[in-house]
Amino acid sequence: MPGPSLRRAGNLLGLVVLAVAVVLAVLLVAPGLVGAEASLVVKSDSMSPAISAGDVVVVTGADATSLSAGTVVTYREPGGTVVTHRIVDVVETDDGIRYRTKGDANEEPDRVLVTPAQVRGTVWFTIPLLGHLVVFANTKLGLALLVIVPAIMLAGSELYSLYVDATSDQTNRDGGRQ
Amino acid sequence: MTVRTFRFMIAAVIVLGLAAFLGAGSTTATFSDAHDGQGSLTATDKFFGSLTADAGGSYTVQEGSGWLTLDASKSSSAQGTIQRYDWTLLSGPGGGWYYPSQPYAYYDVPTDVQGPTQAVVELTVTNNKGETATDTATITIQDANGINAASVRSATNASPGRKRGGTRQTFGNNTG
């Protein structure tokens, strides 16, 4: 049996891990609670090395009419595709400001200029690798290993504790009669 | 590890796993392909299943060289299955045909172009939940002046396969 200090350290570690998990869960489920617009799973390496496939980017709202070159921006293409690329040029047109965007790893800029109305926000920060977990969790195996099996283990652990408590109570009662 | 520590750890796994499963419903972005700077992977909605269209390419073909097979077989749906592959010609000459249930389309290469010419096709995939994703691919048609078209055809093109289900559809300037 571990000593009391080791037990406390273990409990503290477990609590920290749980707290980190809760924070990440909030970012994934309700990014608005931390002031973000959205959290997004990166699907390709077009922004590497700054952002890699499998990362999660947290996007925050921004004044879409006053962005500058160098800003990494998330926008929605007319077809519905959500793209996160870096602004490489701000273009003044007769219809107003447009942004020329490009993936850091791409050789060419994106073909179509981005309007401020398409902009969803700018990248606030990146969480490496978390997107892989999201993708895995959305598979049957991932759901089983990350949710269902641990839930069964947790329930089993609780039932075992109840059983131990019940049997120890019974033992104490039996012992008290002798 | 004490029972309490064990429970904290398990609870952390459950919380994060559940959040990863549920939270991505509004949290999936997609980035343009790095390999050609033009094609783009598609926005996916993890809550309902990851759906990605991949139109293949970029393609290069000589004028007058028959068919060019457009390969969408790398499209994927993490949950559910892709039921339709639909193609449209966004710009450029030519046209083609496809069977919606198959991940291939056949671009009928123009017989004569003046200098290198580009066509852009768009692939839309639809899964069994009705979600869609799109991708584009660029086809560069080269002027084949002085090139033996027959040898080019055998080197670069695949013949359309047999119809294996679904109704033949056309896109672009192809009415066949």
Chai-1 contact restraints between the chains, C-beta under 6 A:
chainA,res_idxA,chainB,res_idxB,connection_type,confidence,min_distance_angstrom,max_distance_angstrom,comment,restraint_id
A,R7,B,T2,contact,1.0,0.0,6.0,A-B,restraint_1
A,G10,B,M1,contact,1.0,0.0,6.0,A-B,restraint_2
A,G10,B,T2,contact,1.0,0.0,6.0,A-B,restraint_3
A,G10,B,T5,contact,1.0,0.0,6.0,A-B,restraint_4
A,N11,B,R4,contact,1.0,0.0,6.0,A-B,restraint_5
A,N11,B,T5,contact,1.0,0.0,6.0,A-B,restraint_6
A,G14,B,T5,contact,1.0,0.0,6.0,A-B,restraint_7
A,G14,B,F8,contact,1.0,0.0,6.0,A-B,restraint_8
A,G14,B,M9,contact,1.0,0.0,6.0,A-B,restraint_9
A,L15,B,F8,contact,1.0,0.0,6.0,A-B,restraint_10
A,V17,B,M9,contact,1.0,0.0,6.0,A-B,restraint_11
A,V17,B,A12,contact,1.0,0.0,6.0,A-B,restraint_12
A,L18,B,F8,contact,1.0,0.0,6.0,A-B,restraint_13
A,L18,B,A11,contact,1.0,0.0,6.0,A-B,restraint_14
A,L18,B,A12,contact,1.0,0.0,6.0,A-B,restraint_15
A,A21,B,A12,contact,1.0,0.0,6.0,A-B,restraint_16
A,A21,B,V15,contact,1.0,0.0,6.0,A-B,restraint_17
A,A21,B,L16,contact,1.0,0.0,6.0,A-B,restraint_18
A,V22,B,V15,contact,1.0,0.0,6.0,A-B,restraint_19
A,L24,B,L16,contact,1.0,0.0,6.0,A-B,restraint_20
A,A25,B,V15,contact,1.0,0.0,6.0,A-B,restraint_21
A,A25,B,L16,contact,1.0,0.0,6.0,A-B,restraint_22
A,A25,B,A19,contact,1.0,0.0,6.0,A-B,restraint_23
A,L28,B,A19,contact,1.0,0.0,6.0,A-B,restraint_24
A,L28,B,G23,contact,1.0,0.0,6.0,A-B,restraint_25
A,V29,B,A19,contact,1.0,0.0,6.0,A-B,restraint_26
A,V29,B,L22,contact,1.0,0.0,6.0,A-B,restraint_27
A,V29,B,G23,contact,1.0,0.0,6.0,A-B,restraint_28
A,A38,B,T27,contact,1.0,0.0,6.0,A-B,restraint_29
A,S39,B,T27,contact,1.0,0.0,6.0,A-B,restraint_30
A,L40,B,T27,contact,1.0,0.0,6.0,A-B,restraint_31
A,L40,B,A29,contact,1.0,0.0,6.0,A-B,restraint_32
A,V41,B,T28,contact,1.0,0.0,6.0,A-B,restraint_33
A,V42,B,F31,contact,1.0,0.0,6.0,A-B,restraint_34
A,K43,B,T30,contact,1.0,0.0,6.0,A-B,restraint_35
A,K43,B,F31,contact,1.0,0.0,6.0,A-B,restraint_36
A,K43,B,L41,contact,1.0,0.0,6.0,A-B,restraint_37
A,S44,B,F31,contact,1.0,0.0,6.0,A-B,restraint_38
A,S44,B,A34,contact,1.0,0.0,6.0,A-B,restraint_39
A,S44,B,L41,contact,1.0,0.0,6.0,A-B,restraint_40
A,D45,B,A34,contact,1.0,0.0,6.0,A-B,restraint_41
A,S46,B,F31,contact,1.0,0.0,6.0,A-B,restraint_42
A,S46,B,S32,contact,1.0,0.0,6.0,A-B,restraint_43
A,S46,B,A34,contact,1.0,0.0,6.0,A-B,restraint_44
A,M47,B,F31,contact,1.0,0.0,6.0,A-B,restraint_45
A,G79,B,T134,contact,1.0,0.0,6.0,A-B,restraint_46
A,G80,B,A43,contact,1.0,0.0,6.0,A-B,restraint_47
A,T81,B,T30,contact,1.0,0.0,6.0,A-B,restraint_48
A,T81,B,S40,contact,1.0,0.0,6.0,A-B,restraint_49
A,T81,B,T42,contact,1.0,0.0,6.0,A-B,restraint_50
A,T81,B,A43,contact,1.0,0.0,6.0,A-B,restraint_51
A,V82,B,A29,contact,1.0,0.0,6.0,A-B,restraint_52
A,V82,B,T30,contact,1.0,0.0,6.0,A-B,restraint_53
A,V82,B,A43,contact,1.0,0.0,6.0,A-B,restraint_54
A,V83,B,S32,contact,1.0,0.0,6.0,A-B,restraint_55
A,T84,B,A29,contact,1.0,0.0,6.0,A-B,restraint_56
A,T84,B,F31,contact,1.0,0.0,6.0,A-B,restraint_57
A,G103,B,S32,contact,1.0,0.0,6.0,A-B,restraint_58
A,A105,B,A34,contact,1.0,0.0,6.0,A-B,restraint_59
A,N106,B,A34,contact,1.0,0.0,6.0,A-B,restraint_60
A,N106,B,G37,contact,1.0,0.0,6.0,A-B,restraint_61
A,E107,B,G37,contact,1.0,0.0,6.0,A-B,restraint_62
A,E108,B,G37,contact,1.0,0.0,6.0,A-B,restraint_63
A,L133,B,A20,contact,1.0,0.0,6.0,A-B,restraint_64
A,V134,B,A20,contact,1.0,0.0,6.0,A-B,restraint_65
A,V134,B,A24,contact,1.0,0.0,6.0,A-B,restraint_66
A,V134,B,K46,contact,1.0,0.0,6.0,A-B,restraint_67
A,A137,B,G17,contact,1.0,0.0,6.0,A-B,restraint_68
A,A137,B,A20,contact,1.0,0.0,6.0,A-B,restraint_69
A,A137,B,F21,contact,1.0,0.0,6.0,A-B,restraint_70
A,N138,B,K46,contact,1.0,0.0,6.0,A-B,restraint_71
A,N138,B,A78,contact,1.0,0.0,6.0,A-B,restraint_72
A,L143,B,F21,contact,1.0,0.0,6.0,A-B,restraint_73
A,L146,B,G17,contact,1.0,0.0,6.0,A-B,restraint_74
A,V147,B,I14,contact,1.0,0.0,6.0,A-B,restraint_75
A,V147,B,G17,contact,1.0,0.0,6.0,A-B,restraint_76
A,V147,B,L18,contact,1.0,0.0,6.0,A-B,restraint_77
A,P150,B,I10,contact,1.0,0.0,6.0,A-B,restraint_78
A,P150,B,V13,contact,1.0,0.0,6.0,A-B,restraint_79
A,P150,B,I14,contact,1.0,0.0,6.0,A-B,restraint_80
A,A151,B,I14,contact,1.0,0.0,6.0,A-B,restraint_81
A,M153,B,I10,contact,1.0,0.0,6.0,A-B,restraint_82
A,L154,B,I10,contact,1.0,0.0,6.0,A-B,restraint_83
